[in-house]
Amino acid sequence: MGILSWIIFGALAGWVASMIVGRNDQMGCLANIVVGIIGAVIGGWIMSIFGGSGVTGFNITSFIVAVIGAVVLLAILNLILGRR
């Protein structure tokens, strides 16, 4: 995927994850992009541990993996920083 695809993919995954965790009102577009991209890396790493494939392109499976990773990232941030 190109850089523009990663930005769009990260924005969508971060936005969905922030709605799941309940932090949507506290996050802006840039935060959603960063959380989504880092979440895709974390989700890919988690999937590789369980023998699955990580983010392989712009498809629904990769999107679900990225959202799972972003939810994990936001949950960890909630534990460290506390819920505001």
SVG drawing of the C-alpha trace seen along z (x, -y; Angstrom):
<svg xmlns="http://www.w3.org/2000/svg" viewBox="-18 -17 22 37">
<polyline fill="none" stroke="black" stroke-width="0.4" points="0.0,0.0 1.2,-3.5 1.4,-6.3 -2.0,-7.8 -3.6,-4.4 -2.0,-4.0 -3.3,-7.4 -6.9,-6.7 -6.8,-3.2 -5.4,-4.5 -8.0,-7.2 -10.8,-4.8 -9.5,-2.1 -8.6,-4.7 -12.1,-6.3 -13.9,-3.0 -11.7,-2.0 -12.2,-5.3 -16.0,-4.8 -15.7,-1.3 -13.6,-2.4 -15.6,-5.5 -12.9,-8.1 -14.4,-9.5 -15.2,-12.9 -11.6,-13.3 -9.7,-12.4 -9.2,-14.5 -8.4,-13.4 -4.6,-13.3 -5.0,-11.2 -7.3,-8.8 -4.7,-8.4 -1.8,-7.7 -3.9,-5.3 -5.1,-3.5 -1.6,-3.1 0.0,-2.0 -3.0,0.2 -2.5,1.9 1.1,2.8 -0.1,4.0 -2.9,6.0 -0.6,7.6 1.8,8.6 -1.0,10.1 -2.3,12.0 1.2,13.3 1.4,14.7 -1.8,16.7 -0.6,17.9 -2.9,15.6 -2.0,13.0 -1.7,9.4 -2.5,6.3 -2.1,7.5 -3.7,4.6 -6.8,2.5 -9.4,5.2 -12.0,6.1 -9.7,8.6 -6.9,6.2 -9.3,3.5 -10.6,5.8 -7.0,6.6 -6.2,2.9 -9.3,2.1 -8.5,4.8 -5.0,3.5 -6.2,-0.1 -8.7,1.0 -5.9,2.8 -3.7,-0.4 -6.5,-2.6 -7.3,-0.2 -3.6,-0.3 -3.6,-4.1 -6.8,-4.3 -5.1,-2.1 -1.9,-4.2 -3.3,-7.7 -6.7,-7.1 -10.0,-7.9 -10.8,-11.6"/>
</svg>
